[in-house]
Amino acid sequence: RQIIVGYPDINGREEILKVHAANKNLDKDIDLGVIAKTTQGFTGADLENLLNEAALLAVRNGKKAITQQEIEEATIKVVMGAEKKSHIISDKDKMITAYHEAGHAVVSYFLPTQDPVHQISIIRRGMAAGYTMYLPNDDKGHVSKNQMLEQICSLLGGRAAEQLTQDDVCT
């Protein structure tokens, strides 16, 4: 027998977050429904990891409760990996990364099927020199051809920005 367990939808993610938040001290401003909305594609284990990372960050920051700041940082850590604080980055590399990530964001802004940009960073995490994070409006069951083509355009926006500003492209 095979039992297929898909990724939880927004309601499932909220319920999973409630289970894992039960023994954690959350700030009164934390809305698990908003967290569920921003974590499309997360598994139950990812959501547990997110809250555990947020709790660790709160303790490190000397707080008695998990705040939105720790939730944001933990979400990025789960998605992108830990920040590479010891890695020295040249000003030229920072500039290239900034233009690249801005290219993704600008192109996405003008494409009607793309999710709004939530955050952009040029801080190295995992294998990425930077990232552009989007905030989905809703869970997507189907993806249209136009959405896929616009996503390709958005992804190539980083390369296009490099070409326009540097007369070259990078890895």
N, C-alpha and C positions, 0 to 999 in steps of 0.2 A: 504494500500500500504506500501511496505517496500522499502526504498532506502538505499542501502548499499554503504557506503563510505569507501573505503579501505585506507590503509596507502599510503602516496604519494611516488612515486619513486624518483630517484635522481634528475630528471628534475623538478618534482613538488616541491621537498624540496627547490631547488634553487630559484624557482619562489616565494614560500612562504617567504623565507628568504629576498628576494628583497623587498617584500611588508613591512615586519616588520622592515627592515633596513632603509627604506626611510627617517624616521625622526630621525635617529641616526647618530652620527659622528663616522665613521669607519676609522681606520688607513688605509693608502694607501696600505699596504701589505695584508690586509684582502681579501681573495678570497672566495666569497660565494659558489662557485662550490666545493671547498675543504671542506667547512663546510657541504655542502649537502652530500658529499661522506661519511663523518664521522658520520653522524646522521641517518643511516639506522634504520627504525623502529620508528622514531619520527613522531608524529602527527603535524599538523599545530600549535596546542596549545603548544606543547613541544618546537617547534622552536621559537615561540613568547616568551615563558618563557626563553629560552636560551639567546636570544638577550637582554631581559630585565635584566636578572641576570648579563650578561656581562656589560651592561651599569652601573648598580649599582656598580659592582666591579671596573670599570674604575674610577668612581667618588670617591669611597673609596680610590683608589690608587693615587688620585690626578692627574689623566690624563684627557686630553681634548677630547681624542678619544679612542674608544674601540680597543684594540690591540689583537694579537693572544693569549697572556697570559690570558686575561680575557675570551676569547672564550673558551679556553681549560678548565679553571676552572669552567666556567658556564656549559659546557657540562657535566663535571663530577658531578657537583651538581645536574643537572636535572636527570642524570642516577642513581647515587648512593645515593644522599641525601647530606645534609650539613655535613661538617667536624665536628667531635666531639672534639673540642679543650679542653674542660674542663675535659675530661675523662683521668684519669691517667692509663697508661699501663705499666706493669712490663717489664723488659728486657727480661724475659723468654717468655712472650706473644708476644713481638715484634719479637723475634727470630723464634718462631713457625710460626707466620704469614708470615715472610719473606721466610722461607723454603717452606711453603705451596704455596704461590703465585709464587715463582720461579719454583716449580714443575709444575704448570699449564703451565708456559711459556716455559720451557725446553721441555716438552712433545709435546706441540703445534708446536714448532719449527721443530720437526722431522716428523710431520704428514702432508703429501702433500695437503690434502683438507682443512686444517685449515687456517684461516686468520692470517696475521702477528700480533705479539704483538705490541701494540702501547705504552702502559704505564703500569707500575706496581706500586702499592702503598701499604704500610702497615699502612696507616692512616685510622682510623675508620671513616666510613661514613654510615649513616642509620643503618641497621642491620649487616653490613659487617665489619669484622675486617681488611680487606684489599681488594684489587681487582686487577685483571689482565684485562686490556682493550685491545680489538683487533680492528684493523682497516680493515674493510671489503674491498676487492678488487672491489666488485661490488654488486649490489642488487641481492639477490638470490630469484628466483621464486620457484625453486624446490630444495629439499634437498635429496641427495641420501642416500641409506643405509650406504655406506662407510663413507660419511660425518658425519652421525649421530653416527656411531660406533667410529669414530675418535674423535668426540666431547665428547663422554662419556670417552674415554681414556684421553683426555685433562683435563676434570673435575676431574677425579680420580688421575691425576698427582699430585695434591696438597696433597691428602691423602697419596700417595706413597712416596712423599718427606718427609712427617712427619714420616712415618714408618721407612724409611731409616735413618733419622737423629736423631729421638727421641726414637726409638723402641716402639712407641706408636702413637695413633692417637687421634685427638681432635674433638670437635663438630665443 
